[in-house]
């Protein structure tokens, strides 16, 4: 048998390093959001981390809507037979 080539993300140490980099970047961006002056058009845009919350809620809504759409869009297993 041929030995499987190891991918970068197959090594647990690399996954931990990448997750740590991601989390540090996330925390740095959230902290920076408190210090960057904003010029909001609407008052709600002035709330700290508004866009992070807005993006998270939007993503959750996409998943919920997709699950509901699945109920009437899916086909049976033997549809193409």
N, C-alpha and C positions, 0 to 999 in steps of 0.2 A: 504494500500500500504506500501511496505517496503521502509524505508528511504535509499536513495542512500548514500553509503559510500563516504566520502570526500577523494579525492586524494591530495597528497602534492602539485601538480601543479594546482589544482583547486582554491586554495586560491590566490587572487590577490597580497597580500603582499608577499607571497613566490615567485611568479613570478618576482616581482620587485627586490627582494633580489638576486635571481639567475641571473637575467639579469645584475644587478650591479656587481656581482662577475665576471661574464663573461667579461664584458667590462673593468673592472679594470685589469683583467689578460691579456686581449688583449693589452691594452695600455702599461702595464709593459713589455710585451714581445717585443713590437715594440720599446720601448725606449731602452731596453737592447740590441737589435740588433745593435744599433749604437755604443755600447761600447765593444762588444765582438769581439776580433780579428778573422779575417777570413783568411783562406788559400785556396782561390778559384783556381780551376783547369782551369776554363774559366774566362775571364775578366768580363763577365756579372754577374757572381755569386758574385762579390764584391759589387754590388749595394745594398745599404741598403734596407731592406724589399723585396728583390728580390723573395725569396721563397713564401712570402705571396701573392705577385702579380702573380707569376707563378701559385700558387694553385688556386687563384680566377679565373684567365683566363681559366685554365684547367676545372674548374667546370662549368663555363659559356659555354664553348665549348661542354661539355658533354650534357648539357641541349639543346643547339641548335641542335646538331647532333641527339639527341633522338627525338626531335620534327620533324625533317626531315624524320627520319626513320619511324615514325608513319604513314606517308602518304602512304607508300607502304607495311607496315607490318600489319596494322590493318585489322580486319575482320568485316563483317557486323554483325548487331545485331542478325540476325537469322541464323548465321553460324552453330550453333550446333542443330538447330531444324529440 
